[in-house]
Amino acid sequence: MRDLRDFRAGKPGFYPDQTLYAAYACAEFGLAFADLDGGTGLVFSVSSSTGRVHFGAGRCSYYPQNNATASTLASDKYFTSRILEQAGVATLGGEYFFLWDRHRAHRPAGHEREDALAHFRKLGGSAFVKPLTGSRGDFAQAVHDEASLVRYLGEVAPYYDAILMQPVVAGTEYRVFLLDDEVLFAARKYPPSLLGDGVSRIRDLLTAHNDGLRSRGLSPVALTSDRGTALDAVLAKDERWDIPGRMNLSAGGTMRIEPLPSGPALTLAKKAVSALGLRVAAVDLFTDIGGDPGAMRVIEVNSNPSIRLLEQSERGDLILKIWHHTFSAMGLLGV
């Protein structure tokens, strides 16, 4: 097996991870990889003597073995929730609300901005909100008062047309990656953190952190007013300060490959993927909700999951296994 670092070497910072992994897998399996965009990696093809398959970066799926309808349903967090609940899979639920009047005639009443405020009050004035079809943790955060919610809706509206509002839940978060009915790996999620230098205030370190998020097209961290005083503190050198909320790798969070704490959690993840009809998926779920070891719920299901964690964990063997599944499903291998 070749060293994945050889494929990473010399690539520009914007080069798509999955393009790199596809080239890596092609070299291992004897398939032809072709960059179709002058070395950017944004569009590429993989071919063998039996055929050719094209891939694209961004919103394009890297898992063509997934049914297109199933993938689209999974990209909508409300649709996913409804399907899973019908299948008896516990979820966080939630209600959706539109941020613009466009297409209002094509949707039922009860899902406009003013309805979002009314629902927020039903939840007791605290909620976790995120774009209905967002990814990478963009604009995913908790809000704890109506003024913050109104401000949030205004900030999200230029980028998304709808949000999902859910109750605030505390638990241990995992990601479970499945190929068909096989769990390839499970990983525990940890929040992003700031690293002190003994000089800078938390506020200044957070500003630099947010600048980095914006440069990658992600929303900045929004902290509640109750942490205002803490932001003026100076962290000692190498002291860490956790940033609450989203734990996505792209937003600065970390993941470590760890086994799931229980068999029921594994069953829950498998049942979620089966209900949606996906062949490749990553299930995000909470366990130990409220300190109860038996309380667990699916957060969302990702039908086009990133596998950067595997490169960071030096698990090139698992990257190859995923791409072997894809190439075989597309008839490029084993024919």
TINUDREN-843595 format. One record per residue (C-alpha): residue in one letter; chain; x, y, z. Coordinates in Angstrom, 3 decimals, m for minus. Each point is the difference from the previous one (the first is absolute). Layout:
N
+------+-----+----------+----------+----------+
! type ! mol !        x !        y !        z !
+------+-----+----------+----------+----------+
!    a !   A !        X !        Y !        Z !
...
+------+-----+----------+----------+----------+
This chain:
335
+------+-----+----------+----------+----------+
! type ! mol !        x !        y !        z !
+------+-----+----------+----------+----------+
!    m !   A !    0.000 !    0.000 !    0.000 !
!    r !   A !    1.464 !    3.357 !   m1.028 !
!    d !   A !    0.370 !    2.856 !    2.471 !
!    l !   A !   m2.938 !    2.398 !   m0.167 !
!    r !   A !    2.349 !    2.855 !    0.890 !
!    d !   A !    1.619 !   m0.386 !   m3.421 !
!    f !   A !   m3.330 !    0.880 !   m1.609 !
!    r !   A !   m0.573 !    2.952 !    2.346 !
!    a !   A !    3.474 !    1.473 !   m0.610 !
!    g !   A !   m0.019 !    3.102 !   m2.167 !
!    k !   A !   m3.777 !    0.286 !   m0.236 !
!    p !   A !   m1.503 !    3.489 !    0.521 !
!    g !   A !   m1.997 !    0.640 !    3.159 !
!    f !   A !   m3.316 !    0.024 !   m1.875 !
!    y !   A !    0.586 !   m3.410 !   m1.588 !
!    p !   A !   m3.027 !   m2.207 !    0.831 !
!    d !   A !    0.707 !   m2.800 !    2.466 !
!    q !   A !   m2.101 !   m2.554 !   m1.818 !
!    t !   A !    1.758 !    0.671 !   m3.303 !
!    l !   A !    3.270 !   m0.765 !    1.730 !
!    y !   A !   m1.411 !   m3.204 !    1.484 !
!    a !   A !   m1.408 !   m1.086 !   m3.365 !
!    a !   A !    3.409 !    0.413 !   m1.645 !
!    y !   A !    1.556 !   m1.930 !    2.870 !
!    a !   A !   m2.504 !   m2.839 !   m0.421 !
!    c !   A !    0.428 !   m0.074 !   m3.771 !
!    a !   A !    3.756 !   m0.500 !    0.404 !
!    e !   A !   m0.654 !   m2.878 !    2.416 !
!    f !   A !   m2.639 !   m1.731 !   m2.132 !
!    g !   A !    1.504 !    0.571 !   m3.440 !
!    l !   A !   m2.688 !    2.389 !   m1.238 !
!    a !   A !    0.530 !    3.092 !   m2.165 !
!    f !   A !   m0.425 !    3.358 !    1.747 !
!    a !   A !   m0.391 !    3.137 !   m2.132 !
!    d !   A !   m0.207 !    3.591 !    1.255 !
!    l !   A !   m2.325 !    1.833 !   m2.397 !
!    d !   A !    0.562 !    3.556 !    1.246 !
!    g !   A !    3.663 !    0.781 !   m0.429 !
!    g !   A !    1.164 !   m1.443 !    3.309 !
!    t !   A !   m2.576 !    1.629 !    2.302 !
!    g !   A !   m1.603 !   m3.329 !    0.874 !
!    l !   A !   m3.467 !    1.545 !   m0.302 !
!    v !   A !   m1.085 !   m2.392 !   m2.768 !
!    f !   A !    1.559 !   m3.395 !   m0.616 !
!    s !   A !   m0.723 !   m3.412 !   m1.417 !
!    v !   A !    0.869 !   m3.561 !    0.901 !
!    s !   A !    0.037 !   m2.671 !   m2.667 !
!    s !   A !    0.826 !   m3.617 !   m0.677 !
!    s !   A !   m0.368 !   m2.230 !   m3.032 !
!    t !   A !   m3.700 !   m0.329 !    0.840 !
!    g !   A !   m1.026 !    3.661 !    0.253 !
!    r !   A !    0.491 !    3.475 !    1.434 !
!    v !   A !   m1.583 !    1.918 !    2.885 !
!    h !   A !    0.193 !    3.774 !    0.523 !
!    f !   A !    0.180 !    1.825 !    3.322 !
!    g !   A !   m0.164 !    3.658 !    1.025 !
!    a !   A !    0.888 !    1.950 !    3.129 !
!    g !   A !   m2.308 !    2.148 !    2.117 !
!    r !   A !   m3.581 !   m1.249 !    0.193 !
!    c !   A !    0.606 !   m2.877 !   m2.411 !
!    s !   A !   m0.299 !   m3.430 !    1.570 !
!    y !   A !    3.098 !   m2.155 !    0.354 !
!    y !   A !   m2.169 !   m3.047 !    0.623 !
!    p !   A !   m1.905 !   m0.783 !   m3.233 !
!    q !   A !   m1.041 !   m3.369 !    1.447 !
!    n !   A !   m2.513 !    1.958 !    2.079 !
!    n !   A !   m3.408 !    0.376 !   m1.591 !
!    a !   A !   m0.464 !    3.617 !   m1.147 !
!    t !   A !   m3.385 !    0.314 !    1.701 !
!    a !   A !    1.309 !   m1.430 !    3.266 !
!    s !   A !    2.975 !    2.371 !   m0.076 !
!    t !   A !   m2.227 !    3.003 !   m0.627 !
!    l !   A !   m2.381 !   m0.956 !    2.805 !
!    a !   A !    2.927 !   m0.395 !    2.405 !
!    s !   A !    1.253 !    3.492 !   m0.888 !
!    d !   A !   m3.232 !    1.473 !    1.397 !
!    k !   A !    0.087 !   m0.299 !    3.782 !
!    y !   A !   m3.785 !    0.184 !    0.397 !
!    f !   A !   m0.710 !   m2.642 !   m2.651 !
!    t !   A !    2.580 !   m2.236 !    1.659 !
!    s !   A !   m1.603 !    0.448 !    3.410 !
!    r !   A !   m3.474 !   m0.850 !   m1.264 !
!    i !   A !    1.167 !   m3.134 !   m1.828 !
!    l !   A !    2.011 !   m1.232 !    2.977 !
!    e !   A !   m2.800 !    0.603 !    2.485 !
!    q !   A !   m2.395 !   m1.941 !   m2.241 !
!    a !   A !    2.512 !   m2.870 !    0.088 !
!    g !   A !    0.161 !    0.106 !    3.787 !
!    v !   A !    3.419 !    1.682 !    0.195 !
!    a !   A !    0.312 !    2.537 !    2.819 !
!    t !   A !    1.064 !    3.453 !   m1.254 !
!    l !   A !    0.232 !    3.528 !    1.350 !
!    g !   A !   m3.065 !    0.956 !   m2.039 !
!    g !   A !   m0.408 !    3.658 !   m0.803 !
!    e !   A !   m2.090 !    2.408 !   m2.054 !
!    y !   A !    1.006 !    1.860 !   m3.157 !
!    f !   A !   m0.485 !    3.680 !   m0.755 !
!    f !   A !    0.581 !    1.981 !   m3.178 !
!    l !   A !    1.890 !    3.278 !    0.003 !
!    w !   A !   m1.393 !    1.444 !   m3.237 !
!    d !   A !   m3.472 !    0.401 !   m1.491 !
!    r !   A !    1.051 !   m1.516 !   m3.321 !
!    h !   A !   m2.075 !   m3.081 !   m0.884 !
!    r !   A !   m2.295 !    0.642 !    2.959 !
!    a !   A !   m2.972 !   m1.147 !   m2.066 !
!    h !   A !    1.609 !   m3.439 !   m0.338 !
!    r !   A !    0.242 !   m0.821 !    3.716 !
!    p !   A !   m2.395 !   m0.498 !    2.909 !
!    a !   A !   m0.618 !    2.664 !    2.608 !
!    g !   A !    1.894 !    0.036 !    3.275 !
!    h !   A !    3.560 !    0.091 !   m1.312 !
!    e !   A !    0.840 !    3.683 !   m0.371 !
!    r !   A !    2.248 !    2.309 !    2.039 !
!    e !   A !   m2.774 !    1.051 !    2.346 !
!    d !   A !   m0.797 !   m3.668 !    0.615 !
!    a !   A !    3.637 !   m0.606 !    0.936 !
!    l !   A !   m0.321 !    2.471 !    2.872 !
!    a !   A !   m3.205 !   m1.629 !    1.218 !
!    h !   A !    1.588 !   m3.447 !   m0.080 !
!    f !   A !    3.070 !    1.327 !    1.805 !
!    r !   A !   m2.252 !    1.085 !    2.863 !
!    k !   A !   m1.535 !   m3.497 !    0.111 !
!    l !   A !    3.496 !   m1.383 !    0.485 !
!    g !   A !    0.440 !    2.206 !    3.051 !
!    g !   A !    2.144 !    2.702 !   m1.598 !
!    s !   A !    3.005 !   m2.205 !   m0.887 !
!    a !   A !    0.639 !   m1.997 !   m3.162 !
!    f !   A !    2.671 !   m1.424 !   m2.245 !
!    v !   A !   m0.306 !    1.420 !   m3.508 !
!    k !   A !    1.703 !   m0.837 !   m3.288 !
!    p !   A !   m0.639 !    0.313 !   m3.733 !
!    l !   A !   m2.436 !   m2.602 !   m1.284 !
!    t !   A !    2.391 !   m1.150 !   m2.725 !
!    g !   A !    3.298 !    1.243 !    1.445 !
!    s !   A !    3.216 !   m1.915 !    0.576 !
!    r !   A !    3.392 !    0.286 !    1.738 !
!    g !   A !   m1.653 !    1.568 !    3.052 !
!    d !   A !   m0.699 !    3.259 !   m1.822 !
!    f !   A !   m2.326 !    2.205 !    2.104 !
!    a !   A !   m0.694 !   m2.864 !    2.429 !
!    q !   A !   m0.340 !    1.416 !    3.497 !
!    a !   A !   m2.122 !    0.333 !    3.130 !
!    v !   A !   m2.025 !    3.163 !    0.636 !
!    h !   A !   m1.405 !    0.904 !    3.409 !
!    d !   A !   m2.154 !    3.097 !   m0.472 !
!    e !   A !   m2.299 !    1.513 !   m2.619 !
!    a !   A !    2.348 !    2.849 !   m0.881 !
!    s !   A !    2.740 !   m2.519 !   m0.802 !
!    l !   A !   m2.403 !   m2.036 !   m2.121 !
!    v !   A !   m1.120 !    3.044 !   m2.008 !
!    r !   A !    3.632 !    0.956 !   m0.562 !
!    y !   A !    0.836 !   m3.564 !   m1.002 !
!    l !   A !   m2.796 !   m0.159 !   m2.585 !
!    g !   A !    1.268 !    3.206 !   m1.574 !
!    e !   A !    3.571 !   m1.308 !   m0.152 !
!    v !   A !   m0.971 !   m3.316 !   m1.578 !
!    a !   A !   m2.474 !    1.372 !   m2.565 !
!    p !   A !    2.609 !    1.180 !   m2.576 !
!    y !   A !    1.393 !   m3.536 !   m0.206 !
!    y !   A !   m2.902 !   m2.424 !    0.580 !
!    d !   A !   m3.741 !    0.088 !   m0.548 !
!    a !   A !   m1.109 !   m2.083 !    2.994 !
!    i !   A !    1.088 !   m1.174 !    3.459 !
!    l !   A !   m0.756 !   m2.904 !    2.310 !
!    m !   A !   m0.767 !    0.745 !    3.654 !
!    q !   A !    0.554 !   m2.732 !    2.592 !
!    p !   A !    0.042 !   m0.269 !    3.782 !
!    v !   A !    3.395 !    0.428 !    1.640 !
!    v !   A !    1.380 !   m3.431 !    0.900 !
!    a !   A !    3.186 !   m0.903 !    1.885 !
!    g !   A !    1.695 !   m3.343 !   m0.515 !
!    t !   A !    3.092 !   m1.734 !   m1.338 !
!    e !   A !    0.212 !    0.382 !   m3.775 !
!    y !   A !    1.216 !   m2.717 !   m2.370 !
!    r !   A !    0.274 !   m0.480 !   m3.740 !
!    v !   A !   m0.549 !   m3.512 !   m1.383 !
!    f !   A !    1.146 !   m0.716 !   m3.570 !
!    l !   A !   m1.752 !   m2.862 !   m1.772 !
!    l !   A !    0.545 !   m1.867 !   m3.266 !
!    d !   A !   m3.231 !   m1.865 !   m0.669 !
!    d !   A !   m0.607 !   m1.784 !    3.328 !
!    e !   A !    3.653 !    0.078 !    1.110 !
!    v !   A !    1.244 !    2.558 !    2.508 !
!    l !   A !    3.356 !    1.100 !   m1.385 !
!    f !   A !    0.864 !    2.174 !    2.994 !
!    a !   A !   m1.487 !    2.066 !    2.795 !
!    a !   A !    1.462 !    3.238 !    1.316 !
!    r !   A !   m0.732 !    2.135 !    3.012 !
!    k !   A !   m0.347 !    3.734 !   m0.615 !
!    y !   A !    1.648 !    2.668 !    2.149 !
!    p !   A !   m0.568 !    3.775 !   m0.082 !
!    p !   A !    2.462 !    2.420 !   m1.596 !
!    s !   A !    2.248 !    1.862 !    2.394 !
!    l !   A !    2.302 !    2.993 !    0.239 !
!    l !   A !    3.628 !   m0.492 !    1.035 !
!    g !   A !    1.420 !    2.627 !    2.340 !
!    d !   A !    3.325 !    1.743 !   m0.532 !
!    g !   A !    0.222 !    1.723 !    3.398 !
!    v !   A !   m0.525 !    3.430 !   m1.565 !
!    s !   A !   m3.155 !    0.163 !   m2.103 !
!    r !   A !   m3.499 !    0.398 !    1.387 !
!    i !   A !   m2.569 !   m2.669 !   m0.830 !
!    r !   A !   m1.833 !    2.699 !   m1.952 !
!    d !   A !    3.019 !    0.543 !   m2.257 !
!    l !   A !    0.617 !   m3.702 !   m0.505 !
!    l !   A !   m3.667 !   m0.421 !   m0.878 !
!    t !   A !    0.220 !    2.809 !   m2.552 !
!    a !   A !    2.864 !   m1.796 !   m1.737 !
!    h !   A !   m1.950 !   m3.276 !    0.145 !
!    n !   A !   m3.042 !    1.653 !   m1.578 !
!    d !   A !    2.117 !    1.575 !   m2.732 !
!    g !   A !    1.148 !   m3.483 !   m0.922 !
!    l !   A !   m3.586 !   m1.283 !   m0.100 !
!    r !   A !   m1.109 !    2.849 !   m2.264 !
!    s !   A !    2.884 !   m0.665 !   m2.374 !
!    r !   A !   m1.359 !   m3.532 !   m0.427 !
!    g !   A !   m3.543 !    1.207 !   m0.629 !
!    l !   A !   m1.333 !   m0.841 !    3.476 !
!    s !   A !   m1.924 !    2.076 !    2.499 !
!    p !   A !    1.954 !    1.377 !    2.983 !
!    v !   A !   m0.428 !   m1.191 !    3.567 !
!    a !   A !   m2.859 !    1.740 !    1.786 !
!    l !   A !    0.294 !   m0.022 !    3.790 !
!    t !   A !   m2.736 !    0.857 !    2.446 !
!    s !   A !    0.237 !    3.121 !    2.126 !
!    d !   A !    0.530 !   m2.019 !    3.193 !
!    r !   A !    3.551 !   m0.755 !   m1.165 !
!    g !   A !    0.850 !    3.652 !   m0.632 !
!    t !   A !    2.186 !    0.458 !    3.079 !
!    a !   A !    1.959 !   m3.180 !   m0.742 !
!    l !   A !    0.982 !    1.331 !   m3.429 !
!    d !   A !    2.291 !    2.589 !    1.621 !
!    a !   A !    2.023 !   m2.654 !    1.830 !
!    v !   A !    3.503 !   m0.926 !   m1.154 !
!    l !   A !    0.670 !   m3.701 !   m0.465 !
!    a !   A !    3.262 !   m1.366 !    1.316 !
!    k !   A !    2.392 !   m1.395 !   m2.574 !
!    d !   A !   m1.365 !   m3.295 !   m1.409 !
!    e !   A !   m3.207 !    0.321 !    2.071 !
!    r !   A !   m3.073 !   m1.041 !   m1.979 !
!    w !   A !   m3.393 !    1.703 !   m0.003 !
!    d !   A !   m2.839 !   m2.002 !   m1.548 !
!    i !   A !   m2.337 !    1.734 !   m2.424 !
!    p !   A !   m3.564 !   m1.210 !    0.628 !
!    g !   A !   m2.401 !   m1.106 !   m2.721 !
!    r !   A !    0.859 !   m1.666 !   m3.303 !
!    m !   A !    2.707 !   m2.660 !   m0.092 !
!    n !   A !    0.554 !   m0.347 !   m3.754 !
!    l !   A !    3.580 !   m0.533 !   m1.168 !
!    s !   A !   m0.420 !    2.796 !   m2.525 !
!    a !   A !   m1.001 !    2.359 !    2.843 !
!    g !   A !    3.072 !   m0.846 !    2.056 !
!    g !   A !   m1.352 !   m2.946 !    1.965 !
!    t !   A !    1.832 !   m3.273 !    0.409 !
!    m !   A !   m0.970 !   m3.641 !   m0.395 !
!    r !   A !    1.730 !   m3.086 !    1.316 !
!    i !   A !   m0.673 !   m3.491 !   m1.212 !
!    e !   A !   m1.582 !   m1.715 !    2.999 !
!    p !   A !   m2.470 !   m2.880 !    0.370 !
!    l !   A !   m3.628 !    0.791 !    0.686 !
!    p !   A !   m0.923 !   m0.325 !    3.679 !
!    s !   A !   m2.797 !   m2.508 !   m0.601 !
!    g !   A !   m1.587 !   m2.471 !   m2.367 !
!    p !   A !   m3.286 !    1.945 !   m0.111 !
!    a !   A !    1.863 !    3.043 !   m1.369 !
!    l !   A !    1.352 !   m2.144 !   m2.824 !
!    t !   A !   m3.469 !   m1.382 !   m0.691 !
!    l !   A !   m1.418 !    3.528 !   m0.089 !
!    a !   A !    2.558 !    1.113 !   m2.604 !
!    k !   A !   m0.614 !   m3.040 !   m2.196 !
!    k !   A !   m3.767 !    0.426 !    0.191 !
!    a !   A !    0.285 !    3.667 !   m1.017 !
!    v !   A !    2.037 !   m0.778 !   m3.115 !
!    s !   A !   m2.307 !   m2.863 !   m0.950 !
!    a !   A !   m3.096 !    2.191 !    0.341 !
!    l !   A !    1.444 !    2.542 !   m2.442 !
!    g !   A !    1.169 !   m2.661 !   m2.447 !
!    l !   A !    3.636 !    1.152 !   m0.063 !
!    r !   A !    2.993 !   m2.226 !   m0.750 !
!    v !   A !    2.604 !    2.451 !    1.324 !
!    a !   A !   m0.777 !    2.388 !    2.840 !
!    a !   A !    1.280 !    1.573 !    3.194 !
!    v !   A !   m2.479 !    0.139 !    2.870 !
!    d !   A !    0.486 !    2.670 !    2.659 !
!    l !   A !   m1.658 !   m0.893 !    3.287 !
!    f !   A !   m0.123 !    0.900 !    3.675 !
!    t !   A !    0.438 !   m2.594 !    2.744 !
!    d !   A !   m0.265 !    0.484 !    3.772 !
!    i !   A !   m2.528 !    2.793 !   m0.454 !
!    g !   A !   m0.493 !    1.795 !    3.293 !
!    g !   A !    2.362 !   m2.469 !    1.647 !
!    d !   A !   m2.255 !   m2.978 !   m0.795 !
!    p !   A !    2.124 !   m2.813 !   m1.582 !
!    g !   A !   m3.058 !   m1.380 !   m1.776 !
!    a !   A !   m1.167 !    3.297 !   m1.511 !
!    m !   A !    1.158 !    0.502 !   m3.595 !
!    r !   A !   m1.263 !    1.734 !   m3.110 !
!    v !   A !    1.088 !    0.524 !   m3.595 !
!    i !   A !    1.068 !    3.581 !   m0.726 !
!    e !   A !    0.233 !   m0.290 !   m3.774 !
!    v !   A !    1.117 !   m2.297 !   m2.808 !
!    n !   A !    2.634 !    1.074 !   m2.519 !
!    s !   A !   m0.175 !   m1.662 !   m3.421 !
!    n !   A !    3.178 !    1.721 !   m1.273 !
!    p !   A !    2.276 !   m0.150 !    3.053 !
!    s !   A !    3.542 !    1.289 !    0.172 !
!    i !   A !    2.673 !   m2.561 !    0.896 !
!    r !   A !    2.800 !    2.421 !    0.862 !
!    l !   A !    0.094 !   m1.526 !    3.475 !
!    l !   A !    1.400 !   m3.191 !   m1.503 !
!    e !   A !    2.925 !    1.854 !   m1.548 !
!    q !   A !    0.662 !    1.779 !    3.295 !
!    s !   A !   m0.151 !   m3.356 !    1.803 !
!    e !   A !    2.342 !   m1.609 !   m2.558 !
!    r !   A !   m2.671 !   m2.525 !   m0.993 !
!    g !   A !    0.661 !   m0.098 !   m3.707 !
!    d !   A !   m1.203 !   m3.603 !    0.045 !
!    l !   A !   m3.529 !    1.186 !    0.832 !
!    i !   A !    0.121 !    2.683 !   m2.703 !
!    l !   A !    0.879 !   m2.729 !   m2.492 !
!    k !   A !   m2.842 !   m2.187 !    1.269 !
!    i !   A !   m2.520 !    2.798 !   m0.554 !
!    w !   A !    1.207 !    0.720 !   m3.516 !
!    h !   A !    0.137 !   m3.713 !   m0.816 !
!    h !   A !   m3.682 !   m0.166 !    0.948 !
!    t !   A !   m0.723 !    2.951 !   m2.317 !
!    f !   A !    2.030 !   m1.288 !   m2.948 !
!    s !   A !   m1.502 !   m3.492 !    0.332 !
!    a !   A !   m3.538 !    1.380 !    0.168 !
!    m !   A !    0.645 !    1.978 !   m3.194 !
!    g !   A !    1.321 !   m3.044 !   m1.837 !
!    l !   A !    3.605 !    1.175 !   m0.187 !
!    l !   A !    1.323 !   m2.850 !    2.149 !
!    g !   A !   m0.877 !   m3.667 !    0.325 !
!    v !   A !   m1.619 !   m0.257 !   m3.432 !
+------+-----+----------+----------+----------+
